[in-house]
Amino acid sequence: MTDLHFLIVLIVTFFTSTLTLLTGFGVGTVLTPAFAFFYDAKTAVFLVSIVHLANNLLKFGLFRRHIDKKIFIKFGIVSFIGAAVGSSFQNALAGEYVRYALAGFFLLAGGVEFMPSASKFRIPHSFDIVGGFFSGFLGGIIGNQGAIRSAYLLNYSLSKESFIATATAIAIVIDLTRIPVYLYNQLERVEAAAAPLLIVIAVAFAGTLFGKSLLKKISLERFRMVVAGFLVLMGVALFL
């Protein structure tokens, strides 16, 4: 990796971690492809998972007082199971139909926030177990876990801080489940990339702290729109 390439990764990391604090997802989604330019896919997922966990621990420290324990327990248990299954089958590749189904789901879940006539639409809470499992499962396989979780958490009347704290706590459960599996198979990869990884983590921390300062300046309604908007963008990206 050249100095220029590494600088680009750091810039992407800063802005992504800033947006992730506001949306509940993005670090794994954006950084994994960025790392995949320099490492094989499995190693990229592994290295990004370490950045993801470190950044989530910082966010949890900042917002832990606002966690919704009931949602965390309900969503977190099935996410744990999903992450264990997904990380065990990391070599599996999601097929086209799965990708299109996810894209449609993100477009629907995000799009209704912009449609006044459908603003009362909510995914039934009885489906939370499905969302929790697949959030963990996708996190285990490819590292992209947060979009599904954010879509489901929009169904609850959570404050901005509670949304972030609860989503982060669930993400930590998934990270702590999948990373030991990755470590078992790829410990030498972390040792080789330790120095640049620490720099990336430090930049992610800076982006998160900057995002926290922005959070104070937006209303709850605007916050939900930001989350929904990025869900729509995720759906479009999957289709493309």
Backbone as JSON, one array per atom type, in Angstrom:
{
  "sequence": "MTDLHFLIVLIVTFFTSTLTLLTGFGVGTVLTPAFAFFYDAKTAVFLVSIVHLANNLLKFGLFRRHIDKKIFIKFGIVSFIGAAVGSSFQNALAGEYVRYALAGFFLLAGGVEFMPSASKFRIPHSFDIVGGFFSGFLGGIIGNQGAIRSAYLLNYSLSKESFIATATAIAIVIDLTRIPVYLYNQLERVEAAAAPLLIVIAVAFAGTLFGKSLLKKISLERFRMVVAGFLVLMGVALFL",
  "N": [[0.85, -1.19, 0.0], [0.72, 2.12, -0.98], [1.81, 5.4, 0.18], [0.02, 7.36, -0.65], [-2.3, 5.86, -1.23], [-2.84, 4.91, 1.33], [-3.38, 7.3, 2.64], [-5.76, 8.0, 1.37], [-7.41, 5.96, 2.31], [-7.47, 6.68, 5.02], [-8.77, 9.16, 4.92], [-11.26, 8.37, 3.92], [-12.0, 6.74, 6.05], [-12.3, 8.61, 8.16], [-14.51, 10.27, 7.35], [-16.43, 8.32, 6.97], [-16.73, 7.15, 9.52], [-17.75, 9.34, 10.85], [-20.27, 9.69, 9.59], [-21.32, 7.22, 10.24], [-21.85, 7.35, 12.96], [-24.15, 8.84, 12.92], [-25.91, 7.33, 11.4], [-25.85, 4.66, 12.13], [-24.72, 2.68, 10.67], [-22.16, 1.82, 8.25], [-19.31, 1.89, 8.52], [-18.26, -0.78, 8.21], [-19.47, -1.32, 5.76], [-18.41, 0.56, 3.94], [-15.6, 0.65, 4.43], [-14.72, -1.99, 4.08], [-14.76, -2.64, 1.22], [-12.79, -0.7, 0.56], [-10.49, -1.61, 1.91], [-10.29, -3.98, 0.6], [-9.01, -3.43, -1.75], [-6.38, -3.7, -1.18], [-5.97, -5.99, 0.25], [-6.83, -9.5, 0.4], [-10.28, -10.63, 0.19], [-11.27, -11.91, 2.58], [-9.34, -11.2, 4.47], [-9.62, -8.43, 4.42], [-12.23, -8.11, 5.46], [-11.76, -9.08, 8.02], [-9.76, -7.3, 9.1], [-11.14, -4.87, 9.0], [-13.16, -5.47, 10.76], [-11.92, -5.27, 13.22], [-11.33, -2.54, 13.42], [-13.96, -1.71, 13.39], [-14.98, -2.81, 15.81], [-13.37, -1.48, 17.73], [-14.12, 1.19, 17.28], [-16.83, 1.02, 17.87], [-16.73, 0.46, 20.59], [-15.79, 2.88, 21.57], [-17.99, 4.55, 20.86], [-19.99, 3.36, 22.4], [-19.05, 3.93, 24.94], [-19.47, 6.66, 24.95], [-22.25, 6.92, 24.77], [-23.53, 5.12, 26.44], [-25.3, 5.41, 28.6], [-27.78, 5.75, 27.52], [-28.87, 3.46, 26.48], [-31.39, 1.21, 25.29], [-32.47, -1.29, 27.08], [-34.28, -3.42, 26.82], [-34.77, -3.7, 24.04], [-32.16, -4.16, 23.24], [-31.58, -6.66, 24.45], [-33.5, -8.33, 23.24], [-32.93, -8.09, 20.49], [-30.21, -8.47, 20.47], [-29.56, -11.12, 21.29], [-30.4, -12.88, 19.2], [-28.87, -11.78, 17.21], [-26.33, -12.45, 18.03], [-26.42, -15.24, 17.66], [-26.79, -15.32, 14.88], [-24.38, -14.08, 14.02], [-22.5, -15.96, 14.87], [-23.13, -18.14, 13.26], [-22.82, -17.0, 10.69], [-20.07, -16.18, 10.63], [-18.86, -18.62, 10.69], [-19.33, -19.59, 8.22], [-17.91, -18.03, 6.4], [-16.79, -18.19, 3.91], [-18.84, -18.49, 2.19], [-20.81, -17.09, -0.43], [-23.06, -14.49, -0.99], [-25.89, -14.85, -3.01], [-27.27, -13.54, -6.14], [-30.04, -13.18, -5.9], [-30.39, -12.87, -3.16], [-29.02, -10.49, -2.75], [-30.6, -8.69, -4.25], [-32.98, -8.91, -2.85], [-32.25, -7.83, -0.36], [-31.66, -5.23, -1.2], [-34.2, -4.31, -2.03], [-35.51, -4.4, 0.42], [-34.11, -2.44, 1.93], [-34.69, -0.16, 0.44], [-37.45, 0.01, 0.8], [-37.7, 0.17, 3.64], [-36.28, 2.51, 4.19], [-37.42, 4.35, 2.41], [-40.11, 4.81, 3.19], [-39.98, 6.66, 5.21], [-39.89, 9.06, 3.94], [-42.33, 9.41, 2.86], [-45.22, 10.82, 3.52], [-47.85, 9.73, 3.53], [-47.37, 7.14, 4.1], [-46.15, 7.12, 6.47], [-46.79, 5.94, 8.84], [-46.22, 3.33, 8.52], [-44.72, 0.42, 9.71], [-42.28, -2.09, 10.25], [-43.46, -5.11, 11.49], [-43.04, -5.76, 14.97], [-42.79, -8.37, 15.65], [-41.17, -9.43, 13.76], [-38.64, -8.81, 14.46], [-36.85, -10.73, 15.35], [-36.05, -11.97, 13.03], [-34.74, -9.87, 11.71], [-32.7, -9.38, 13.56], [-31.26, -11.8, 13.47], [-30.35, -11.91, 10.77], [-28.9, -9.56, 10.61], [-26.74, -10.14, 12.29], [-25.83, -12.41, 10.92], [-25.06, -11.51, 8.32], [-23.12, -9.75, 9.17], [-21.25, -11.55, 10.18], [-20.44, -12.93, 7.87], [-19.73, -11.03, 5.77], [-19.24, -8.66, 7.02], [-20.99, -6.52, 6.83], [-23.31, -5.37, 8.64], [-24.89, -3.39, 9.8], [-26.93, -1.95, 8.4], [-29.36, -3.42, 8.2], [-29.98, -3.63, 10.91], [-30.32, -0.89, 11.61], [-32.55, -0.28, 10.03], [-34.54, -1.77, 11.29], [-34.52, -0.65, 13.85], [-35.56, 1.83, 13.38], [-38.21, 1.41, 13.65], [-38.91, 1.87, 16.2], [-39.72, 4.24, 18.74], [-37.3, 5.85, 19.42], [-34.95, 7.99, 21.05], [-32.37, 10.09, 19.62], [-29.91, 9.56, 20.88], [-30.47, 7.17, 22.23], [-31.03, 5.48, 20.1], [-28.47, 5.34, 18.88], [-26.92, 4.28, 21.02], [-28.15, 1.79, 21.54], [-28.01, 0.49, 19.04], [-25.25, 0.39, 18.78], [-24.47, -1.21, 20.96], [-25.58, -3.67, 20.22], [-24.12, -4.11, 17.91], [-21.58, -4.48, 19.0], [-21.91, -6.92, 20.3], [-22.13, -8.6, 18.06], [-19.62, -8.17, 16.87], [-17.87, -9.15, 18.87], [-18.51, -11.77, 18.71], [-17.86, -12.66, 16.13], [-15.15, -11.92, 15.65], [-13.28, -13.54, 17.23], [-13.48, -15.94, 15.79], [-12.45, -15.2, 13.31], [-9.86, -14.51, 14.17], [-8.81, -16.95, 14.93], [-8.31, -18.15, 12.51], [-6.73, -16.32, 11.11], [-4.65, -14.94, 12.48], [-2.0, -14.16, 11.97], [-2.3, -12.26, 9.99], [-3.22, -9.94, 11.23], [-1.04, -9.26, 12.83], [0.8, -8.54, 10.88], [-0.35, -6.26, 9.86], [-0.55, -4.48, 11.92], [0.48, -1.86, 12.66], [-0.48, 0.1, 10.63], [-3.17, -0.4, 11.1], [-3.68, 0.54, 13.68], [-3.42, 3.27, 13.25], [-5.56, 3.75, 11.52], [-7.67, 3.16, 13.26], [-7.37, 5.22, 15.14], [-7.99, 7.44, 13.53], [-10.62, 6.81, 12.91], [-11.74, 7.12, 15.45], [-11.48, 9.89, 15.73], [-13.24, 10.75, 13.73], [-15.65, 9.78, 14.77], [-15.94, 11.29, 17.13], [-16.19, 13.8, 16.0], [-18.6, 13.41, 14.66], [-20.28, 13.16, 16.86], [-20.36, 15.77, 17.77], [-21.81, 16.92, 15.71], [-24.24, 15.7, 16.05], [-25.63, 17.04, 18.05], [-26.67, 19.17, 16.76], [-28.75, 18.52, 15.09], [-32.21, 17.77, 14.62], [-34.49, 15.29, 16.03], [-36.25, 14.38, 14.06], [-34.87, 15.07, 11.69], [-32.66, 13.49, 12.1], [-33.73, 10.88, 11.87], [-34.4, 11.02, 9.18], [-31.89, 11.19, 8.02], [-30.84, 8.64, 8.63], [-32.73, 7.06, 7.24], [-32.34, 8.02, 4.65], [-29.75, 7.12, 4.02], [-30.21, 4.41, 4.1], [-31.78, 4.1, 1.82], [-29.88, 4.84, -0.12], [-28.12, 2.72, 0.26], [-29.71, 0.6, -0.65], [-30.0, 1.3, -3.37], [-27.32, 1.17, -4.15], [-26.84, -1.58, -3.85], [-28.51, -2.64, -5.82], [-27.21, -1.66, -8.07]],
  "CA": [[0.0, 0.0, 0.0], [1.51, 3.34, -1.06], [1.41, 6.45, 1.12], [-1.19, 8.01, -1.19], [-3.42, 4.95, -1.03], [-3.14, 4.87, 2.75], [-4.01, 8.58, 2.96], [-7.14, 7.91, 0.89], [-8.12, 5.1, 3.27], [-7.67, 7.45, 6.24], [-9.81, 10.17, 4.65], [-12.52, 7.62, 3.85], [-12.29, 6.29, 7.41], [-12.77, 9.74, 8.96], [-15.85, 10.68, 6.96], [-17.35, 7.2, 7.17], [-17.02, 7.02, 10.95], [-18.62, 10.48, 11.2], [-21.62, 9.35, 9.13], [-21.78, 6.02, 10.93], [-22.42, 7.74, 14.24], [-25.48, 9.38, 12.67], [-26.78, 6.39, 10.69], [-25.83, 3.33, 12.73], [-24.0, 1.73, 9.81], [-21.33, 2.46, 7.25], [-17.88, 1.58, 8.64], [-17.99, -2.05, 7.53], [-19.97, -1.26, 4.38], [-17.52, 1.37, 3.1], [-14.18, 0.34, 4.59], [-14.37, -3.32, 3.57], [-14.29, -2.52, -0.18], [-11.55, 0.07, 0.51], [-9.41, -2.5, 2.32], [-10.19, -5.08, -0.37], [-8.08, -3.03, -2.8], [-5.01, -3.98, -0.76], [-5.93, -7.3, 0.88], [-7.88, -10.39, -0.1], [-11.58, -10.28, 0.78], [-11.4, -12.39, 3.96], [-8.48, -10.39, 5.32], [-10.23, -7.11, 4.49], [-13.35, -8.21, 6.41], [-11.17, -9.28, 9.34], [-9.12, -6.08, 9.57], [-12.18, -3.86, 9.22], [-13.92, -5.84, 11.96], [-11.19, -4.77, 14.39], [-11.63, -1.11, 13.43], [-15.38, -1.63, 13.72], [-15.15, -3.07, 17.24], [-12.75, -0.4, 18.49], [-14.95, 2.38, 17.14], [-18.08, 0.77, 18.6], [-16.45, 0.57, 22.03], [-15.77, 4.31, 21.86], [-19.36, 5.06, 20.8], [-20.74, 2.86, 23.54], [-18.61, 4.7, 26.08], [-20.05, 8.0, 24.86], [-23.72, 6.93, 24.81], [-24.01, 3.94, 27.15], [-26.4, 5.73, 29.53], [-29.05, 5.88, 26.79], [-29.23, 2.18, 25.85], [-32.7, 0.61, 25.57], [-32.05, -2.64, 27.44], [-35.23, -4.42, 26.31], [-34.49, -3.91, 22.62], [-30.82, -4.76, 23.15], [-31.64, -8.08, 24.79], [-34.3, -9.04, 22.23], [-32.24, -8.07, 19.21], [-28.82, -8.91, 20.62], [-29.41, -12.58, 21.4], [-30.49, -13.51, 17.88], [-27.72, -11.28, 16.45], [-25.22, -13.3, 18.46], [-26.55, -16.53, 16.97], [-26.54, -15.06, 13.46], [-22.96, -13.81, 13.81], [-21.77, -17.22, 15.04], [-23.38, -18.94, 12.06], [-22.24, -16.33, 9.54], [-18.61, -16.21, 10.64], [-18.45, -20.0, 10.44], [-19.51, -19.83, 6.79], [-17.45, -16.79, 5.78], [-16.43, -18.42, 2.51], [-20.06, -18.49, 1.38], [-21.08, -15.83, -1.12], [-24.49, -14.23, -1.17], [-26.3, -14.91, -4.41], [-27.91, -12.35, -6.7], [-31.4, -13.01, -5.38], [-30.26, -12.35, -1.81], [-28.62, -9.09, -2.88], [-31.76, -7.91, -4.69], [-33.96, -8.89, -1.77], [-31.76, -6.86, 0.6], [-31.81, -3.91, -1.8], [-35.61, -3.96, -1.94], [-35.83, -4.17, 1.83], [-33.55, -1.15, 2.34], [-35.44, 0.9, -0.24], [-38.75, 0.11, 1.45], [-37.56, 0.62, 5.02], [-35.85, 3.9, 4.19], [-38.3, 5.18, 1.59], [-41.36, 5.19, 3.85], [-39.75, 7.84, 6.05], [-40.04, 10.25, 3.1], [-43.67, 9.37, 2.29], [-46.17, 11.15, 4.59], [-49.0, 8.83, 3.54], [-46.96, 5.82, 4.59], [-45.27, 7.36, 7.6], [-47.15, 5.07, 9.96], [-45.8, 1.96, 8.23], [-43.62, -0.09, 10.52], [-42.07, -3.53, 10.2], [-43.99, -5.66, 12.74], [-42.02, -6.08, 15.95], [-42.62, -9.81, 15.69], [-40.13, -9.78, 12.79], [-37.34, -8.39, 14.97], [-35.97, -11.88, 15.47], [-35.5, -12.18, 11.69], [-33.78, -8.8, 11.48], [-31.55, -9.6, 14.43], [-30.45, -12.92, 12.98], [-29.67, -11.6, 9.52], [-27.91, -8.53, 10.9], [-25.57, -10.87, 12.76], [-25.36, -13.35, 9.89], [-24.32, -10.75, 7.31], [-21.92, -9.25, 9.83], [-20.3, -12.64, 10.27], [-19.93, -13.33, 6.56], [-19.1, -9.98, 4.97], [-18.98, -7.48, 7.82], [-22.01, -5.47, 6.63], [-24.38, -5.76, 9.55], [-25.61, -2.3, 10.43], [-28.09, -1.41, 7.69], [-30.57, -4.14, 8.63], [-30.27, -3.24, 12.29], [-30.86, 0.48, 11.61], [-33.89, -0.32, 9.46], [-35.47, -2.27, 12.3], [-34.59, 0.26, 14.99], [-36.43, 2.95, 13.0], [-39.58, 1.05, 14.02], [-39.13, 2.23, 17.6], [-39.66, 5.68, 19.03], [-36.09, 6.04, 20.22], [-34.24, 9.25, 20.91], [-31.14, 9.96, 18.83], [-28.88, 8.95, 21.71], [-30.86, 5.79, 22.5], [-30.83, 4.75, 18.83], [-27.04, 5.1, 18.72], [-26.42, 3.42, 22.09], [-28.7, 0.44, 21.38], [-27.42, -0.08, 17.82], [-23.83, 0.13, 19.04], [-24.36, -2.36, 21.86], [-25.86, -4.88, 19.43], [-22.97, -4.29, 17.01], [-20.47, -5.02, 19.8], [-22.19, -8.35, 20.48], [-21.8, -9.27, 16.8], [-18.17, -8.11, 16.7], [-17.22, -10.05, 19.82], [-18.81, -13.15, 18.31], [-17.2, -13.04, 14.88], [-13.71, -11.68, 15.62], [-12.5, -14.71, 17.65], [-13.45, -16.93, 14.7], [-11.47, -14.69, 12.35], [-8.53, -14.59, 14.77], [-8.37, -18.34, 14.93], [-7.85, -18.51, 11.17], [-5.92, -15.31, 10.42], [-3.94, -14.13, 13.45], [-0.78, -13.58, 11.4], [-2.66, -11.11, 9.16], [-3.3, -8.78, 12.11], [0.32, -8.92, 13.23], [1.46, -7.89, 9.75], [-0.99, -4.97, 9.56], [-0.83, -3.85, 13.21], [0.79, -0.43, 12.7], [-1.49, 0.89, 9.91], [-4.49, -0.61, 11.69], [-3.79, 1.46, 14.82], [-3.62, 4.62, 12.72], [-6.93, 3.78, 11.01], [-8.55, 3.2, 14.42], [-7.28, 6.57, 15.7], [-8.73, 8.34, 12.64], [-12.03, 6.49, 13.11], [-12.12, 7.77, 16.71], [-11.62, 11.32, 15.46], [-14.47, 10.91, 12.98], [-16.77, 9.55, 15.68], [-16.06, 12.46, 18.02], [-16.73, 14.89, 15.17], [-20.01, 13.08, 14.46], [-20.99, 13.46, 18.11], [-20.6, 17.22, 17.81], [-22.87, 17.22, 14.75], [-25.5, 15.14, 16.54], [-26.31, 18.03, 18.87], [-27.2, 20.24, 15.91], [-29.86, 18.08, 14.25], [-33.41, 17.34, 15.34], [-34.79, 13.86, 15.93], [-36.86, 14.13, 12.75], [-33.8, 15.12, 10.7], [-31.82, 12.32, 12.37], [-34.39, 9.73, 11.25], [-34.3, 11.2, 7.73], [-30.51, 10.84, 7.65], [-30.76, 7.17, 8.65], [-33.55, 6.54, 6.15], [-31.7, 8.39, 3.38], [-28.63, 6.23, 3.75], [-30.77, 3.09, 3.78], [-32.16, 4.16, 0.41], [-28.64, 4.8, -0.89], [-27.62, 1.36, 0.34], [-30.53, -0.2, -1.55], [-29.63, 1.63, -4.75], [-25.97, 0.63, -4.39], [-26.93, -3.03, -4.02], [-29.08, -2.91, -7.15], [-26.23, -1.32, -9.09]],
  "C": [[0.88, 1.25, 0.0], [1.0, 4.37, -0.05], [0.13, 7.15, 0.65], [-2.41, 7.15, -0.96], [-3.84, 4.93, 0.45], [-3.82, 6.16, 3.2], [-5.47, 8.58, 2.53], [-7.98, 7.08, 1.85], [-8.42, 5.88, 4.55], [-8.75, 8.51, 6.07], [-11.18, 9.5, 4.62], [-12.95, 7.19, 5.25], [-12.88, 7.42, 8.25], [-14.22, 10.08, 8.63], [-16.87, 9.55, 7.18], [-17.71, 7.05, 8.64], [-17.89, 8.17, 11.45], [-20.07, 10.16, 10.82], [-22.18, 8.16, 9.89], [-22.39, 6.36, 12.29], [-23.86, 8.22, 14.07], [-26.44, 8.35, 12.06], [-26.85, 5.01, 11.33], [-25.15, 2.29, 11.86], [-23.12, 2.51, 8.84], [-19.86, 2.08, 7.31], [-17.54, 0.29, 7.9], [-18.35, -2.0, 6.06], [-18.99, -0.54, 3.46], [-16.06, 0.93, 3.2], [-13.8, -1.03, 4.05], [-13.97, -3.28, 2.1], [-12.98, -1.75, -0.29], [-10.35, -0.8, 0.88], [-9.21, -3.62, 1.3], [-9.32, -4.72, -1.57], [-6.65, -3.47, -2.48], [-4.85, -5.36, -0.12], [-6.98, -8.19, 0.22], [-9.15, -10.15, 0.72], [-11.7, -10.7, 2.24], [-10.56, -11.55, 4.91], [-9.05, -9.0, 5.49], [-11.37, -7.1, 5.51], [-12.8, -8.3, 7.84], [-10.58, -7.99, 9.9], [-10.15, -4.99, 9.86], [-12.99, -4.18, 10.47], [-13.24, -5.34, 13.23], [-11.4, -3.26, 14.53], [-13.07, -0.89, 13.9], [-15.6, -1.8, 15.21], [-14.58, -1.92, 18.07], [-13.62, 0.86, 18.46], [-16.28, 2.22, 17.89], [-17.88, 0.89, 20.1], [-16.38, 2.04, 22.44], [-17.19, 4.88, 21.88], [-20.18, 4.61, 22.0], [-20.34, 3.62, 24.81], [-19.24, 6.09, 26.11], [-21.56, 8.02, 25.12], [-24.33, 5.83, 25.68], [-25.19, 4.22, 28.07], [-27.76, 5.71, 28.85], [-29.53, 4.55, 26.19], [-30.64, 1.73, 26.26], [-32.44, -0.88, 25.81], [-32.99, -3.71, 26.88], [-34.96, -4.74, 24.84], [-33.13, -4.58, 22.44], [-30.87, -6.26, 23.41], [-32.37, -8.87, 23.7], [-33.55, -9.17, 20.92], [-30.86, -8.69, 19.31], [-28.63, -10.41, 20.66], [-29.43, -13.25, 20.04], [-29.36, -13.01, 16.98], [-26.48, -12.1, 16.77], [-25.24, -14.63, 17.72], [-26.24, -16.36, 15.49], [-25.08, -14.84, 13.16], [-22.13, -15.09, 13.92], [-21.92, -18.09, 13.8], [-22.67, -18.32, 10.85], [-20.74, -16.4, 9.49], [-18.07, -17.61, 10.39], [-18.54, -20.35, 8.96], [-19.04, -18.62, 5.98], [-17.11, -16.96, 4.31], [-17.65, -18.41, 1.6], [-20.26, -17.12, 0.76], [-22.57, -15.67, -1.3], [-24.83, -14.2, -2.64], [-27.0, -13.64, -4.85], [-29.28, -12.11, -6.1], [-31.37, -12.44, -3.96], [-29.92, -10.86, -1.85], [-29.81, -8.22, -3.28], [-32.83, -7.82, -3.59], [-33.56, -7.87, -0.7], [-31.95, -5.43, 0.08], [-33.25, -3.43, -1.7], [-36.03, -3.63, -0.53], [-35.34, -2.8, 2.28], [-34.31, 0.0, 1.71], [-36.8, 1.11, 0.42], [-38.63, 0.71, 2.83], [-37.15, 2.08, 5.1], [-36.83, 4.81, 3.5], [-39.55, 5.64, 2.3], [-41.19, 6.4, 4.75], [-39.96, 9.13, 5.27], [-41.44, 10.34, 2.48], [-44.69, 9.61, 3.4], [-47.34, 10.17, 4.68], [-48.66, 7.47, 4.1], [-46.12, 5.93, 5.86], [-45.58, 6.47, 8.8], [-46.77, 3.62, 9.72], [-44.63, 1.57, 9.12], [-43.5, -1.59, 10.3], [-42.59, -4.09, 11.52], [-42.88, -6.07, 13.69], [-41.8, -7.59, 16.06], [-41.55, -10.29, 14.72], [-38.74, -9.37, 13.26], [-36.35, -9.54, 15.04], [-35.3, -12.19, 14.12], [-34.43, -11.14, 11.4], [-32.53, -8.98, 12.31], [-30.64, -10.7, 13.92], [-29.67, -12.53, 11.74], [-28.68, -10.45, 9.66], [-26.61, -9.19, 11.36], [-24.97, -11.75, 11.69], [-24.53, -12.64, 8.83], [-23.05, -10.15, 7.91], [-20.85, -10.31, 9.91], [-19.65, -12.99, 8.95], [-19.14, -12.22, 5.88], [-18.87, -8.69, 5.74], [-20.01, -6.37, 7.71], [-23.27, -5.81, 7.41], [-25.34, -4.64, 9.9], [-26.86, -1.83, 9.74], [-29.38, -2.1, 8.1], [-30.96, -3.72, 10.03], [-30.88, -1.83, 12.34], [-32.28, 0.52, 11.07], [-34.91, -0.78, 10.5], [-35.6, -1.3, 13.47], [-35.4, 1.52, 14.67], [-37.88, 2.68, 13.39], [-39.92, 1.47, 15.46], [-38.98, 3.73, 17.79], [-38.48, 5.96, 19.97], [-35.55, 7.46, 20.02], [-32.98, 9.02, 20.07], [-30.09, 9.18, 19.62], [-29.18, 7.48, 22.0], [-30.69, 4.92, 21.26], [-29.36, 4.38, 18.67], [-26.53, 4.1, 19.75], [-26.88, 1.97, 21.89], [-28.1, -0.24, 20.15], [-25.96, -0.45, 18.05], [-23.64, -1.08, 19.93], [-24.59, -3.67, 21.11], [-24.68, -5.16, 18.5], [-21.78, -4.89, 17.75], [-20.67, -6.51, 20.04], [-21.78, -9.13, 19.23], [-20.28, -9.3, 16.61], [-17.45, -9.09, 17.62], [-17.48, -11.51, 19.51], [-17.97, -13.56, 17.1], [-15.68, -12.9, 14.91], [-12.88, -12.86, 16.14], [-12.41, -15.79, 16.57], [-12.44, -16.5, 13.64], [-10.05, -14.85, 12.88], [-7.96, -16.0, 14.7], [-7.75, -18.71, 13.58], [-6.82, -17.56, 10.59], [-5.1, -14.43, 11.36], [-2.72, -13.44, 12.84], [-1.08, -12.35, 10.54], [-2.71, -9.83, 10.0], [-1.91, -8.32, 12.51], [1.03, -8.15, 12.13], [0.92, -6.49, 9.5], [-1.22, -4.13, 10.81], [-0.64, -2.33, 13.19], [-0.23, 0.41, 11.92], [-2.88, 0.76, 10.51], [-4.71, 0.33, 12.87], [-4.05, 2.88, 14.35], [-5.06, 4.77, 12.21], [-7.92, 3.89, 12.18], [-8.55, 4.6, 15.04], [-8.07, 7.57, 14.85], [-10.23, 8.09, 12.76], [-12.56, 7.13, 14.39], [-12.37, 9.26, 16.48], [-12.92, 11.6, 14.71], [-15.7, 10.74, 13.85], [-17.0, 10.74, 16.6], [-16.59, 13.67, 17.25], [-18.22, 14.67, 14.92], [-20.84, 13.39, 15.68], [-21.29, 14.95, 18.22], [-21.7, 17.63, 16.84], [-24.23, 16.78, 15.25], [-26.31, 16.17, 17.32], [-27.04, 19.08, 18.03], [-28.37, 19.81, 15.04], [-31.01, 17.58, 15.11], [-33.6, 15.84, 15.19], [-35.37, 13.52, 14.57], [-35.79, 14.12, 11.66], [-32.87, 13.9, 10.86], [-32.41, 11.08, 11.7], [-34.31, 9.82, 9.73], [-32.9, 10.83, 7.23], [-30.35, 9.32, 7.59], [-31.5, 6.58, 7.45], [-32.9, 6.82, 4.79], [-30.55, 7.46, 3.04], [-29.08, 4.79, 3.53], [-31.17, 3.03, 2.31], [-30.92, 4.09, -0.47], [-28.03, 3.4, -0.88], [-28.39, 0.44, -0.6], [-30.17, 0.04, -3.0], [-28.27, 1.04, -5.09], [-26.0, -0.88, -4.61], [-27.52, -3.4, -5.37], [-28.04, -2.68, -8.25], [-25.0, -2.22, -9.06]]
}
